[in-house]
Amino acid sequence: MPATSLFDTATLRGQLGAVVRLSIPAVLAQLSSTAMQYIDATMVGSLGANASAAIGLVASTTWLLGGLCSAAATGFSVQVAHRIGAGDDARARAVVRQAAVFSLWFGLLLAALGVAISAPLPVWLGGAADIRPDAAAYFFIYACALPALLVQQMFGMILQCSGDMRTPSVLNVLMCVLDVIFNAFLIFPGFSLGPVRLPGAGMGVAGAALGTALAQAVVALLMLWTVLFRAPRLRHVGGSWRPDAACLRTAARIAIPAAVERVTLSAAQIAATRIVSPLGTIAVAANSLAVTAESLCYMPGYGISAAATTLVGQSLGAGHKGRAKRFAWLSTALGMAVMGLTAVLMYAGAPWLFRILTPDATVRALGVQVLRIEAFAEPLFAASIVAAGALRGAGDTLVPSVLNLVSMWGVRITLAAVLAPRFGLPGVWFAMCFELCVRGVLFLVRLLRGRWLQKARL
């Protein structure tokens, strides 16, 4: 069977080293994404609680559309991992061509849908009248940038699944830097850079959306260019660009359950937004900023999850089921350890984080309270994140989507609806904490049973 550099050693120590080597750049990429969220939240937070609440109101819907992009990317990137693992570079390149064509039309379709609902969305979500205009403008710009987001995610995941974690990491750091620059010029009417006063567009909340969209567009083009012209095993060297029914069917088999999972999770987030909205602008702002603050804790888990997808996918492509299982467990254990540590840091540093994110003392106090509730769930949250990545590498996306459906709707939303009227936002976050623990246990059981190893089909 063909071997790749990921499988140069069969020892447990060597496999753990492979997990760590691939995880580090992937974690750095996720942390750069988190830094971008902090930057956006801090810049917008300086405009006041209403500005933060406007973005927080539509955040769950942006996660929904972004999740559909991620699911589509999964359908093609997992195939690339299997082909690379099997040593079939020609078929890996064929998958890349199909991904490029699919990204074009699906991205435009999502953008059209987002633009169509941008105006009534804040009303549907129960937002206060004074934050609706900013929320609608933010979502409109986000929707227009969805094709760029899809290309960025699609080709970033393809590079990761080919074993190149470094390039997406570097490009995501670049996106963070560009986001800072664009936001500074677009959000504020002017800002100081040392002794120099520079002019700005003064667009406020809409400027934050446009700055992020421009940064994503630049990085999306660089990701696409890297895959098509620079990646040694993937770059375009001829071949048909016509639709390939077999490739698209496999992508659909992997992506549709992943999309259902994203929809159920994001729909639950939207339902949670409806539960939080009646609690008032302070609660909406604190909820939004607490979600941003928490991402510092769980983003390393998503980086390790990306490494797990690559290692499991390439192992199964090469026919090594036992090694795929070991990589899955090693990755999950590493994720739980790392997120357990970050949870401790998040609990201790919650007041400091909120001093960065908002000048509003009331929002700070409530945000710190709910963030500390969530810290207790992080190790088992890590188990669900990383195990899901390992299962994804095997093409097992249907059962995880069912587990998420049961956990989110059967536990979190039900419990939050009961607790919110009596305990306010802390009740909502207690429901979230409890549900994440339940979800982590469900994914560990799925991983332990081992049936996911039979899901990989080339």
PLY file of the C-alpha trace (Angstrom):
ply
format ascii 1.0
element vertex 458
property float x
property float y
property float z
element edge 457
property int vertex1
property int vertex2
end_header
0.00 0.00 0.00
1.24 3.51 -0.68
2.71 5.39 2.21
2.95 9.08 2.88
5.14 11.08 5.23
2.34 10.97 7.80
2.86 7.25 8.25
6.65 6.96 8.44
6.45 5.24 11.84
4.05 2.71 13.30
4.99 3.42 16.92
2.55 5.03 19.34
5.08 7.77 20.06
5.51 8.47 16.36
1.75 8.63 15.84
1.35 11.06 18.73
4.11 13.13 17.16
2.19 13.18 13.87
-0.94 14.37 15.67
1.01 17.15 17.40
2.90 18.20 14.23
-0.27 18.56 12.22
-2.24 20.06 15.10
0.13 22.94 15.85
-0.31 24.86 12.56
-4.01 24.02 12.49
-4.43 25.33 16.04
-2.51 28.48 15.09
-4.89 28.95 12.16
-7.88 28.62 14.46
-6.35 31.00 17.00
-5.82 33.58 14.26
-9.50 33.22 13.42
-10.31 33.71 17.10
-8.07 36.76 17.22
-10.02 38.19 14.30
-13.27 37.69 16.20
-11.77 39.42 19.24
-10.59 42.30 17.11
-14.00 42.72 15.52
-15.75 42.46 18.89
-13.36 44.93 20.54
-13.62 47.48 17.74
-17.39 47.21 17.55
-17.69 47.03 21.34
-16.05 50.45 21.58
-19.11 51.80 19.75
-21.40 50.72 22.63
-23.71 47.91 23.72
-26.17 48.46 20.86
-23.47 47.84 18.25
-22.41 44.59 19.94
-26.04 43.52 20.26
-26.67 44.18 16.56
-23.95 41.73 15.55
-24.92 39.29 18.28
-28.51 39.24 17.04
-27.59 37.86 13.59
-24.55 35.84 14.70
-26.46 32.56 14.88
-27.70 33.02 11.29
-24.20 33.79 10.03
-23.07 30.55 11.71
-25.84 28.73 9.84
-24.73 29.93 6.41
-21.07 29.56 7.29
-21.81 26.03 8.47
-23.30 25.16 5.08
-20.06 26.35 3.48
-18.07 24.19 5.87
-20.25 21.15 5.16
-19.80 21.57 1.41
-16.04 21.83 1.90
-16.07 18.63 3.97
-17.68 16.69 1.12
-14.73 17.37 -1.18
-11.80 17.67 1.24
-12.39 14.24 2.80
-12.24 12.73 -0.68
-8.90 14.46 -1.23
-7.57 12.94 2.02
-8.62 9.46 0.91
-7.07 9.87 -2.56
-3.81 11.26 -1.19
-3.66 8.43 1.36
-4.14 5.92 -1.44
-1.39 7.58 -3.50
-3.85 8.48 -6.28
-2.85 12.09 -6.97
-4.61 12.21 -10.35
-8.00 11.48 -8.77
-7.23 13.95 -5.97
-6.72 16.64 -8.60
-10.00 15.63 -10.25
-11.77 16.20 -6.93
-10.14 19.65 -6.71
-11.55 20.61 -10.11
-15.03 19.50 -9.08
-14.68 21.51 -5.86
-13.75 24.66 -7.77
-16.81 24.49 -10.03
-19.14 23.61 -7.18
-17.83 26.49 -5.05
-18.76 29.00 -7.74
-22.44 28.18 -8.14
-23.17 27.13 -4.53
-21.52 30.27 -3.15
-23.66 32.46 -5.39
-26.79 30.56 -4.36
-26.07 31.09 -0.66
-25.31 34.77 -1.25
-28.63 35.29 -3.04
-30.48 33.60 -0.17
-28.69 35.70 2.45
-29.31 38.98 0.65
-33.01 38.12 0.28
-33.53 37.65 4.03
-31.18 40.38 5.31
-33.85 43.07 5.79
-36.54 41.06 7.66
-34.09 38.85 9.61
-33.63 41.16 12.65
-37.41 41.37 12.98
-37.79 37.58 12.78
-35.17 37.22 15.53
-36.99 39.58 17.86
-34.33 42.30 17.90
-35.08 45.67 19.47
-36.03 48.40 17.00
-32.89 50.46 17.70
-30.48 47.66 16.69
-32.33 46.32 13.63
-30.83 48.67 10.97
-27.23 47.86 11.98
-28.03 44.14 12.24
-29.59 44.11 8.75
-26.66 46.02 7.21
-24.11 43.70 8.84
-25.89 40.58 7.60
-26.35 41.98 4.06
-22.61 42.52 3.67
-21.85 39.13 5.22
-24.19 37.46 2.72
-22.56 39.18 -0.25
-19.20 37.78 0.86
-20.38 34.16 1.14
-18.76 33.04 -2.17
-15.40 34.20 -0.82
-16.03 32.45 2.50
-16.87 29.20 0.71
-13.71 29.34 -1.43
-11.60 30.14 1.62
-13.01 27.21 3.59
-13.10 24.78 0.66
-9.50 25.19 -0.42
-8.16 25.70 3.07
-9.65 22.33 4.08
-8.38 20.71 0.88
-4.85 21.88 1.67
-5.19 20.57 5.25
-6.47 17.19 4.08
-3.57 16.91 1.65
-1.25 17.23 4.67
-0.33 20.90 4.20
-1.36 22.55 7.47
1.22 25.34 7.24
-0.13 27.26 4.24
-3.72 27.64 5.50
-2.29 28.69 8.88
-0.13 31.41 7.35
-2.96 32.66 5.15
-5.37 32.78 8.08
-2.87 34.87 10.04
-2.68 37.16 7.01
-6.48 37.41 7.03
-6.36 38.49 10.67
-3.85 41.23 9.88
-5.88 42.44 6.90
-9.03 42.43 9.02
-7.39 44.77 11.54
-6.30 47.14 8.80
-9.58 47.19 6.88
-11.67 47.49 10.06
-9.64 50.42 11.34
-10.30 52.38 8.16
-13.92 51.31 7.72
-15.44 51.29 11.23
-14.19 54.60 12.60
-14.31 58.14 11.13
-10.62 58.39 11.90
-7.91 56.88 14.11
-4.41 57.66 15.33
-1.34 55.71 14.31
1.34 57.09 16.59
1.57 60.83 15.96
-0.31 60.53 12.65
-4.08 60.97 12.42
-5.58 58.91 9.60
-9.05 59.35 8.09
-11.67 56.57 8.09
-15.01 55.80 6.50
-16.97 55.89 9.79
-19.27 53.04 8.74
-19.64 51.58 12.23
-21.12 48.07 12.37
-21.36 47.83 8.57
-17.65 48.70 8.37
-16.82 45.68 10.56
-18.69 43.41 8.14
-17.06 44.96 5.07
-13.56 44.83 6.57
-13.92 41.12 7.34
-15.41 40.45 3.90
-12.49 42.13 2.13
-9.96 40.19 4.21
-11.76 36.93 3.40
-11.83 37.74 -0.32
-8.08 38.33 -0.47
-7.29 35.11 1.39
-9.84 33.10 -0.63
-8.05 34.05 -3.86
-4.69 33.12 -2.34
-6.04 29.74 -1.15
-7.44 29.00 -4.61
-4.23 30.04 -6.33
-2.13 27.90 -3.97
-4.17 24.75 -4.62
-4.46 25.17 -8.39
-0.92 26.35 -9.14
1.42 25.68 -6.21
0.45 22.54 -4.26
2.72 19.76 -5.63
0.15 16.96 -5.42
-2.95 18.99 -6.26
-2.04 21.69 -8.77
-3.91 21.67 -12.06
-2.07 19.79 -14.80
-4.92 19.15 -17.21
-8.07 17.09 -16.98
-11.80 17.55 -17.39
-13.75 20.27 -15.60
-17.11 18.72 -16.47
-19.34 17.49 -13.62
-18.27 14.08 -12.34
-21.34 12.22 -11.10
-19.39 9.80 -8.90
-17.42 12.57 -7.20
-20.52 14.68 -6.65
-22.45 11.71 -5.24
-19.67 10.99 -2.77
-19.50 14.66 -1.84
-23.26 14.68 -1.29
-23.11 11.51 0.84
-20.57 13.16 3.12
-21.75 16.77 2.94
-25.53 16.43 3.25
-25.48 14.86 6.74
-22.81 17.40 7.72
-25.06 20.17 6.38
-28.01 18.77 8.34
-25.79 18.78 11.42
-24.83 22.40 10.82
-28.43 23.36 10.20
-29.63 21.68 13.39
-26.86 23.30 15.43
-27.37 26.73 13.90
-31.15 26.49 14.05
-30.75 25.71 17.73
-28.51 28.77 18.06
-31.20 30.84 16.36
-33.76 29.41 18.78
-31.39 30.28 21.63
-31.20 33.83 20.27
-34.97 34.01 20.41
-34.79 32.87 24.04
-32.11 35.45 24.90
-33.61 38.42 22.96
-36.48 39.09 25.41
-33.93 39.35 28.23
-32.86 42.78 26.88
-30.04 44.50 25.04
-27.53 43.99 27.88
-28.17 40.23 27.87
-27.91 40.04 24.07
-24.62 41.97 24.09
-23.19 39.92 27.00
-24.25 36.69 25.28
-22.61 37.71 22.00
-19.36 38.79 23.65
-19.25 35.69 25.87
-19.53 33.50 22.77
-16.60 35.41 21.26
-14.60 35.11 24.48
-15.27 31.37 24.72
-13.88 30.82 21.23
-10.40 31.41 22.63
-10.93 28.21 24.60
-12.47 25.93 22.00
-10.67 26.99 18.80
-7.62 24.82 19.64
-10.05 21.89 19.63
-11.09 22.70 16.07
-7.44 22.85 15.03
-6.79 19.38 16.48
-10.03 18.23 14.86
-8.69 19.30 11.45
-5.54 17.25 12.09
-7.70 14.27 13.10
-9.67 14.52 9.84
-6.46 14.47 7.81
-4.79 11.65 9.73
-7.85 9.41 9.85
-8.77 10.13 6.21
-5.30 9.42 4.86
-4.93 6.33 7.08
-8.15 4.85 5.73
-7.20 5.82 2.19
-4.01 3.81 2.68
-5.99 0.90 4.15
-4.76 1.25 7.76
-7.93 0.97 9.89
-6.09 0.19 13.13
-3.89 3.24 12.70
-6.92 5.39 11.89
-8.53 4.33 15.18
-5.37 5.12 17.15
-5.10 8.54 15.51
-8.73 9.22 16.41
-8.19 8.42 20.09
-4.84 10.19 20.34
-6.31 13.33 18.77
-9.35 13.26 21.05
-7.23 12.81 24.17
-4.95 15.66 23.11
-7.94 17.91 22.45
-9.45 17.20 25.86
-6.15 17.93 27.60
-5.55 21.19 25.72
-9.10 22.48 26.18
-9.08 21.47 29.83
-6.07 23.74 30.29
-7.59 26.60 28.30
-10.78 26.26 30.37
-8.78 26.95 33.54
-7.19 29.98 31.91
-10.57 31.19 30.63
-12.15 30.93 34.09
-9.32 32.87 35.70
-8.99 35.43 32.91
-12.70 36.10 32.24
-12.68 39.61 33.83
-9.61 40.60 31.82
-11.14 39.30 28.58
-14.28 41.36 29.06
-12.30 44.49 29.89
-10.82 44.13 26.40
-14.12 43.42 24.68
-16.39 46.15 26.07
-16.29 49.34 28.13
-19.82 48.67 29.48
-19.52 47.56 33.13
-22.97 45.93 33.20
-22.22 43.85 30.11
-18.85 42.90 31.59
-20.28 41.62 34.86
-22.92 39.47 33.20
-20.49 38.19 30.56
-17.93 37.08 33.16
-20.62 35.21 35.09
-21.85 33.17 32.12
-18.37 32.53 30.71
-17.28 30.96 33.98
-20.29 28.64 33.88
-19.23 27.42 30.44
-15.64 26.69 31.49
-16.71 23.47 33.22
-17.94 21.96 29.94
-14.80 22.50 27.87
-13.05 19.09 28.23
-16.14 17.18 27.09
-16.83 19.86 24.47
-13.34 19.04 23.18
-14.26 15.36 22.99
-17.22 16.17 20.73
-15.22 18.56 18.52
-12.20 16.32 17.94
-14.13 13.04 17.73
-16.37 14.65 15.12
-13.25 15.55 13.11
-12.00 11.97 13.29
-15.38 10.59 12.24
-15.46 13.12 9.40
-12.15 11.76 8.12
-13.86 8.38 7.74
-16.81 9.97 5.95
-19.05 9.23 8.95
-21.25 12.33 9.06
-24.79 10.92 9.38
-24.64 9.58 12.95
-22.85 12.68 14.31
-25.60 14.85 12.82
-28.22 12.75 14.65
-26.27 13.00 17.92
-26.10 16.77 17.57
-29.81 16.97 16.77
-30.74 14.99 19.87
-28.30 16.85 22.12
-29.02 20.41 20.97
-32.78 20.25 20.69
-33.53 17.60 23.28
-31.26 19.03 25.97
-29.98 22.57 25.39
-32.98 24.35 23.88
-35.51 22.58 26.08
-33.56 23.31 29.25
-32.74 26.90 28.23
-36.43 27.65 27.55
-37.28 26.42 31.05
-34.43 28.21 32.87
-34.27 31.57 31.04
-37.48 33.12 32.46
-36.37 32.41 36.03
-32.56 32.70 35.91
-32.00 34.94 32.89
-28.82 34.60 30.80
-26.99 32.44 33.40
-29.79 29.88 33.06
-29.27 29.79 29.28
-25.54 29.22 29.72
-26.06 26.53 32.36
-28.23 24.71 29.80
-25.42 25.09 27.26
-22.83 23.75 29.70
-24.91 20.70 30.58
-25.70 19.95 26.93
-22.05 20.12 25.86
-21.19 17.54 28.52
-23.94 15.24 27.24
-22.75 15.72 23.66
-19.16 14.89 24.56
-20.22 11.60 26.18
-22.30 10.68 23.11
-19.36 11.24 20.76
-16.98 9.26 22.96
-19.40 6.32 22.89
-19.60 6.58 19.08
-15.83 6.59 18.83
-15.52 3.63 21.20
-17.97 1.41 19.32
-15.83 1.59 16.15
-18.57 1.25 13.53
-17.42 4.50 11.92
-14.36 2.67 10.53
-16.64 0.96 8.01
-17.92 4.25 6.58
-14.96 5.11 4.36
-15.69 4.39 0.71
-13.41 5.56 -2.10
0 1
1 2
2 3
3 4
4 5
5 6
6 7
7 8
8 9
9 10
10 11
11 12
12 13
13 14
14 15
15 16
16 17
17 18
18 19
19 20
20 21
21 22
22 23
23 24
24 25
25 26
26 27
27 28
28 29
29 30
30 31
31 32
32 33
33 34
34 35
35 36
36 37
37 38
38 39
39 40
40 41
41 42
42 43
43 44
44 45
45 46
46 47
47 48
48 49
49 50
50 51
51 52
52 53
53 54
54 55
55 56
56 57
57 58
58 59
59 60
60 61
61 62
62 63
63 64
64 65
65 66
66 67
67 68
68 69
69 70
70 71
71 72
72 73
73 74
74 75
75 76
76 77
77 78
78 79
79 80
80 81
81 82
82 83
83 84
84 85
85 86
86 87
87 88
88 89
89 90
90 91
91 92
92 93
93 94
94 95
95 96
96 97
97 98
98 99
99 100
100 101
101 102
102 103
103 104
104 105
105 106
106 107
107 108
108 109
109 110
110 111
111 112
112 113
113 114
114 115
115 116
116 117
117 118
118 119
119 120
120 121
121 122
122 123
123 124
124 125
125 126
126 127
127 128
128 129
129 130
130 131
131 132
132 133
133 134
134 135
135 136
136 137
137 138
138 139
139 140
140 141
141 142
142 143
143 144
144 145
145 146
146 147
147 148
148 149
149 150
150 151
151 152
152 153
153 154
154 155
155 156
156 157
157 158
158 159
159 160
160 161
161 162
162 163
163 164
164 165
165 166
166 167
167 168
168 169
169 170
170 171
171 172
172 173
173 174
174 175
175 176
176 177
177 178
178 179
179 180
180 181
181 182
182 183
183 184
184 185
185 186
186 187
187 188
188 189
189 190
190 191
191 192
192 193
193 194
194 195
195 196
196 197
197 198
198 199
199 200
200 201
201 202
202 203
203 204
204 205
205 206
206 207
207 208
208 209
209 210
210 211
211 212
212 213
213 214
214 215
215 216
216 217
217 218
218 219
219 220
220 221
221 222
222 223
223 224
224 225
225 226
226 227
227 228
228 229
229 230
230 231
231 232
232 233
233 234
234 235
235 236
236 237
237 238
238 239
239 240
240 241
241 242
242 243
243 244
244 245
245 246
246 247
247 248
248 249
249 250
250 251
251 252
252 253
253 254
254 255
255 256
256 257
257 258
258 259
259 260
260 261
261 262
262 263
263 264
264 265
265 266
266 267
267 268
268 269
269 270
270 271
271 272
272 273
273 274
274 275
275 276
276 277
277 278
278 279
279 280
280 281
281 282
282 283
283 284
284 285
285 286
286 287
287 288
288 289
289 290
290 291
291 292
292 293
293 294
294 295
295 296
296 297
297 298
298 299
299 300
300 301
301 302
302 303
303 304
304 305
305 306
306 307
307 308
308 309
309 310
310 311
311 312
312 313
313 314
314 315
315 316
316 317
317 318
318 319
319 320
320 321
321 322
322 323
323 324
324 325
325 326
326 327
327 328
328 329
329 330
330 331
331 332
332 333
333 334
334 335
335 336
336 337
337 338
338 339
339 340
340 341
341 342
342 343
343 344
344 345
345 346
346 347
347 348
348 349
349 350
350 351
351 352
352 353
353 354
354 355
355 356
356 357
357 358
358 359
359 360
360 361
361 362
362 363
363 364
364 365
365 366
366 367
367 368
368 369
369 370
370 371
371 372
372 373
373 374
374 375
375 376
376 377
377 378
378 379
379 380
380 381
381 382
382 383
383 384
384 385
385 386
386 387
387 388
388 389
389 390
390 391
391 392
392 393
393 394
394 395
395 396
396 397
397 398
398 399
399 400
400 401
401 402
402 403
403 404
404 405
405 406
406 407
407 408
408 409
409 410
410 411
411 412
412 413
413 414
414 415
415 416
416 417
417 418
418 419
419 420
420 421
421 422
422 423
423 424
424 425
425 426
426 427
427 428
428 429
429 430
430 431
431 432
432 433
433 434
434 435
435 436
436 437
437 438
438 439
439 440
440 441
441 442
442 443
443 444
444 445
445 446
446 447
447 448
448 449
449 450
450 451
451 452
452 453
453 454
454 455
455 456
456 457
